[in-house]
């Protein structure tokens, strides 16, 4: 698996190249920090993708896997969840993405 800092940089660049506004809102551990993706849908709702549990991985999975914790939810609830996670795990990364659609270009499991 790629280092967190390299994966985050590639994700941000790819989305900015596509015309989506994407920034690193919180930097975590450069090597193994968990990555959360906060998606602002530009309509007052926010989605949150978090790393999938290890039990969701298969041997042939090459990329990071995510689960959808919030789907077009309240921005304050998402911010509160991120704040709680950051207290527990100070190595956490948060990538903030603005896009109208819901496909962030990552593998989402359990949907």
C-alpha positions in Angstrom: 0.0 0.0 0.0 1.2 3.5 -0.7 2.3 5.9 2.0 -0.4 8.1 3.3 1.2 11.4 2.2 1.8 10.1 -1.4 -1.7 8.7 -1.7 -3.2 11.9 -0.3 -1.2 14.1 -2.7 -2.2 12.0 -5.7 -5.9 12.1 -4.7 -5.8 15.9 -4.2 -4.1 16.5 -7.5 -6.4 14.2 -9.5 -9.5 15.9 -8.2 -8.1 19.4 -8.7 -7.2 18.4 -12.3 -10.8 17.2 -12.7 -12.0 20.7 -11.6 -13.1 19.7 -8.2 -11.8 21.7 -5.3 -9.8 19.4 -3.1 -7.4 20.2 -0.2 -5.7 18.5 2.7 -7.7 19.8 5.7 -5.6 17.9 8.2 -2.2 16.3 7.9 -1.5 13.1 9.7 1.3 10.6 9.8 3.1 10.6 6.5 3.6 6.8 6.3 0.6 5.1 7.9 -2.0 7.7 8.9 -5.7 6.8 8.3 -7.3 8.9 5.6 -10.8 10.3 5.9 -12.5 11.9 2.8 -15.0 14.6 3.5 -17.2 15.4 0.5 -19.1 18.7 0.4 -21.9 18.2 -2.2 -22.4 22.0 -2.6 -26.1 21.6 -1.6 -25.8 21.8 2.2 -25.0 18.1 2.7 -21.7 16.3 3.4 -20.6 12.7 3.0 -17.8 11.1 4.9 -15.7 8.2 3.7 -13.5 6.4 6.3 -11.1 3.5 6.0 -12.8 0.1 5.7 -12.1 -2.4 8.5 -9.3 -4.9 7.8 -11.9 -7.6 7.6 -13.3 -6.1 4.4 -9.9 -6.6 2.6 -9.2 -9.5 0.3 -5.7 -10.6 -0.7 -6.1 -9.2 -4.2 -7.1 -5.7 -3.0 -4.4 -3.3 -4.1 -6.0 0.0 -3.2 -7.3 1.6 -0.1 -10.9 0.6 0.7 -13.4 3.0 2.3 -16.8 2.8 3.9 -19.5 5.5 3.7 -20.1 6.7 7.3 -22.3 9.6 6.3 -24.2 9.9 3.0 -25.4 13.4 2.3 -25.7 14.2 6.0 -25.4 17.2 8.2 -22.1 19.1 8.0 -22.0 19.6 11.8 -22.4 15.9 12.5 -19.6 15.1 10.1 -17.3 17.7 11.7 -18.1 16.3 15.1 -17.2 12.7 14.0 -13.9 13.9 12.5 -13.1 15.8 15.7 -13.8 12.7 17.8 -11.6 10.6 15.6 -8.8 13.1 15.6 -8.8 13.1 19.4 -8.5 9.3 19.4 -6.0 9.2 16.5 -3.8 12.3 16.1 -2.2 10.7 13.0 -5.5 11.0 11.0 -5.6 12.7 7.6 -8.7 14.6 6.3 -9.1 15.4 2.6 -11.8 17.9 1.9 -13.4 17.6 -1.5 -16.1 19.7 -3.1 -18.1 18.0 -5.8 -21.8 17.6 -6.7 -21.6 13.9 -7.4 -20.9 11.1 -5.0 -18.2 9.2 -6.8 -14.9 10.2 -5.2 -13.0 7.7 -7.4 -12.2 5.4 -4.5 -13.4 1.9 -3.7 -16.3 2.0 -1.3 -17.3 -1.3 0.3 -20.4 -2.3 2.3 -22.8 -0.3 0.3 
